[in-house]
Every structure is written in structure tokens, then in C-alpha cells.
Amino acid sequence: MTREPFAESHSNAWPALSTAALRVAFGIIWIVNAAFTWMPSFAANYAGYLRNAAEGQPAWSAWWFDAWIGLVEPHANLFLWLTRLATTALALALLFGFARRTVYVLGALYSLLIWSTAGGFGGPYTIGASNSGVGIVYVLLFAVLIAINHRTGTNPYSVDYFIESKWPRWSWIADWRARQLSDAPRVAWWAQTGILIGVAAIVFFLVAGLHSSLNVKAPTPAAAAAAVSPLQLMSKEPIAKPYDATLPPLTAGDSVTLNIDVTDLAVEIASGVKYQAWPFGGTVPGPIVHVKQGQMVNVVLTNKATMHHSIDFHSAFTPPNTSFADIMPGEKIEFSFEAKVPGTFVYHCGTPPVLLHMANGMYGAIVVDPVDDPRPKADKEYVLVQSEWYTQQIEGNLMGPDFAKMQKIQPDIVAFNGIAFQYKQHPLTAQPNERIRLHMVNAGPSLWSSFHVIGAIFDKVYPDGDPTHALSGVSTYSVGPGAGITFDLVIPDAGEYVFVDHAFAHVDKGAAGVLDIRVPGTELGKPKIEKVARAAEPAPVAAAATASYKFDPARGAQLYTSTCAACHQATGAGMAGAFPPLVKNPAVLDADPTTHIRAILHGVSGVAIDGITYPSPMPPFGGALSDADVADIVNHERTSWGNQAKQVTAEQVKAQR
């Protein structure tokens, strides 16, 4: 059975097209590489790539890097442009099939040069490092193209084919031999048109997505789990049941028995977010223990969990090898100690690695009252245990431990009594002029705390076991990991007084709560804020006439960096709980730019964005920025970080002033 002539012709056309497809695909990769070279960050760090590659290289190759550094650094701008032009020209030549064999050889040599200067002779070989370790792969691809070019005639899907048909001598540049046009039939024009449209679309989306792709990590399970913060998953609704911070009453008698179970249990660490913890008594922190100096404390620890654990009381004089011993699942241990020293203490699991066990929620507070207490009687007594959570996502809103973060001290949450921000949503209460006694324990396991109540000064601070060693007039006091301090407050005026760890990075991660001081049923006062006339308007910034405005991306990026990046970040990600993100921000993406422009001109305060109201107001910049400045910032935000929104003109900004 013989093949149809059309089918035979159609079949013969595809090998040439496949060869061209390989060249075009490689050209698309080089188009992306070329686009990277035109980015401001590439220009800013051009000389640094050589310095970075030179570090750690063997002595035999030092001369190579020293020579290039000596040549490039004095003329960095020249070499930057040479790199940009060479990479772009190579990409276009591959894409369109121009001077093929010459380009393949030059491309191979160029890839070797990039490989050995930007990455070193030994790599690094990393996923996505298209200008370093994979340079050698580029050389091999160029070698394949050279071999294909040698065995076939001039490809009909190339610029060379059309040049040679008019100027046969061009074959010595394109193929390094006499003219040899392929007689293979071509694919139909409708198929070629579809392919060209597809290639154009691929190039467009790859280049247009470069800004966003720079901020995306490799899609590994570890990167995906680490990218999710419990504060990102946190519900906007208050937690249903806060940890009861009230100091429980003393137990009468000469001894107190503590029955504490260890379990594996998911506990809430932020509203709607849980963590697979190893809690004492089913809560994090564990049960608050309140005893009197001189009482015997009888501890019964039962391990109902899946691994070995122990318990260590900082308030105890007892042999740790017998009292604080590890017990296996299904075992229990009993020991006793006398509460000889008054004060506020931590208890915790002491099983190695202690960092992991404590960071998984195995801690609590024990308060030992002095036998003859010289301190003034407190009206309200609360216990606050500060600690850290180091998380990675297990599934959905369930988090688990990230030991690497624990070792690097990179917590996702810093909380009082285990749950981020719970006492902002459920304040601790007292009345004006009542004495509030705060027993503060820093369970850590690693961060120091600088404890402070905003708008108040501690009446007394009891830093050790002797209640006569009281400090007075203290506004902020440090509590180290594993330490406990007692603070007295007497607040005369009604109001909401925020207590914090004054290391404000910790505040943003959850270490903040509220003392609500008022007579029950009364309303709190409101701030007295009045408008005042400005003494003098700032001098207007010189700008081009609005009628001739044209968006300048470099100027827009510079203005954004100097005006907006401190709060909204260089990546447009904002700051969780403080400043909204500009990435996928509804006002930024809105085709009607009114809200976006007015926010920069006149400021914003108290407006909910995607259901979140941010506490930090945005000030007005209209007095300091010209219409063109504002337009450049707006357009930068509308075209960066994957945002694709309609650009504005300076005339539109002028209309909103």
C-alpha cells in the first residue's frame, strides 16, 4: 500500500520544522536571559557577580577571576551594555534563525565565558541559575545545533533561508559552506501562523512574568510549607476561648499534689490556627501552679504521649537525675520538693533536644508566695507566659514544628500564654487605682523579653525571691529565657493600656495584649484631636507639564523606594498587621484609579482592605510630590510584582488634588 502524495509531503515537512522548533525553544530561553540583563538589579550588582564568583575558588583559577575583575570593574558600565547587547542579539538570532552556525559557535563560547566568570569553573549548579551552573548545558545544546546544521541544508524556517535565496554567498556565514537550500516541503501557512502566534505568546508571558517570578521560591514541599505563616491563616474573628490568665487561689495545707498529664494535642496558637503540640495538662502553657513558700509540692507526671518526656521546675531544690528523669510513653514519675524560695518561676520539659520539646509547648508557670508577704495586697493577679512558636504547615490551618527555624531563632509567633494577640481581643480587666500584679514568665525557649505597659510605669518590680528587693519607677524590664519576674501596676486613669514585649518585631508576631482599666459598664474617653493650619506649605517639586507626561519606569521605581518602600516593602508585600500589601490590592488593580491616586495625595486611615483594617495610617504626600511624581508611583505599583492594571496620567492626578 503506497502513501498518499499529500501525506508523504506533509510527513517530510515536519523534520525541518522540528529542527527549527528546537532552535526557537532555545531562543526563548535566551530571550528570558536577555530580559534579566535589562533589569535595574542586574545593573546595580554587575561587578558584584564577578566578586561573588571569585570567592572560594581554587588557587589555580584565581588569575582568571582577578584578570576579569581588573578589566571589568573600571569599565563596569561598558561591560554591562556589552553583556546586554550580546545576550539580546544572541537571543534574537536564535529566535529568527540568523547566521546560524556562526551564532551557534559564538553562543557556545559566550556560554563558557559566562559559566566560568559568573559561577566559577565548578558551578554552582542550582535550579534556575541560568547564567552559571547550567552554562555547560547551554554549550552542549549549541553543539547539538551545530551537528544538526551540519547534516541538513539551510532550514526553510529561518531568516538565513530567505537571505541565501537572494544572496547565495551568505551560506558561508550561516552554514560555513556553499549554498545548500533544503528541498523539503514546507508546512502549510495556516500551521506556521498558529505556531508563530504561540511562540509570540510564550515569549510575552515569560518576559511579562519576570518581576513576579523573581519573588517566587522553587515549588518544593519544604518551600511551600515554610511560606505559610500562621498569622497569614489567622481568622479575623477573635478566638472563642482565651487562656485564663487569672492566678488561681492557694491550696490550703502543708502540701499540694500536682497531677499533670503529657499528651499529643492540637492547640490554638492564633485565631483559627492550630499547632500539633505536646502540652502539659492539655493547654499551652500548662496549668498555672500557685503555692505558698514552705509547702511540699508532690508531682505526679504521667506520659500519655507518643515519645519520652520529663518535667523540670525552676522553683525546686531537688536532684535532677531522679526528679527530672525522662519517662517513656505509658510511664509516670513521682517526686516531691519543698517550695523554699518565693517568686515567679517556669517549669518545662527537660528532655533532649530541650529546644524542640519547649518550642512544642512544654512549659508553664509556678508562682510561690512569700510566707510572710510584705508586699501590698493585690486586687487582681494575672500570669503571663511569653513564648515562641516555630511553625510549618502540615495541612490547612494545622501547623507543626520547624526545627530549622528553632535553631535559627526565626519564630512565626511570639505570644503571651500561647495564643497570638488573644488579650487584645479579650483584654485583662481591672478598675482604676486597683493594684494589678502580673507574674511574667519568659518560657522562650530563645528570645529575651523587654516587658512594658504602654502609658504606665510599674509601681514595683520584684526581680528575685526576696520580696524586699523591690524596684520602683521602672517602665521597662528585661526578662531572659527561663526567668520569671513579678510586676505591680497601679493605674489611676481609665483606658486601654497595651502590654508588650518592647522588642517590636515580637509585637508584630503576637506579643501584645490589653489591660482594660475602667469601672464596669462605663465608656472610655476619646482622644482630643483638632485640625490646625500648616505654618508653611512645602515647596512644590519641579515636574514636567502634565500634558507631556510619559511614565518613566526607572523614576517610578526610585520614587517608590524613597517614599513607599519602608512601609509597603520593596516587594509590595506590605507588613502583616501594619501596612497593606500592594500586590493584588483592589485599589491598585481597579481600572478606576481614583481611590489609588487619592490615597497617595490625601492619605488613608481606617479603611478596610480585603476585610482587614490596618492600624497604621498612611500620611498624605500631595504637598511633597508633583502630579508627575504621583503618577509615576501609581504606575510603578500598577505594573510591578505581577500587577497588571491600567496606567494613569499626570492630568488624572491633577484632577484629584
PyMOL commands that set and color helices and strands:
alter all, ss='L'
color gray80, all
select helices_A, chain A and resi 5-37+40-44+46-54+59-96+100-118+135-151+159-166+168-174+189-208+210-213+221-226+230-233+320-323+354-359+403-408+422-425+504-508+546-548+553-563+565-568+586-589+594-602+627-639+650-656
alter helices_A, ss='H'
color red, helices_A
select strands_A, chain A and resi 255-262+265-270+273-277+289-292+296-303+312-313+332-338+343-348+363-369+380-389+391-395+398-401+413-416+428-430+435-444+449-453+460-462+476-479+484-490+495-501+512-517+608-609+612-613
alter strands_A, ss='S'
color yellow, strands_A
deselect
rebuild
show_as cartoon
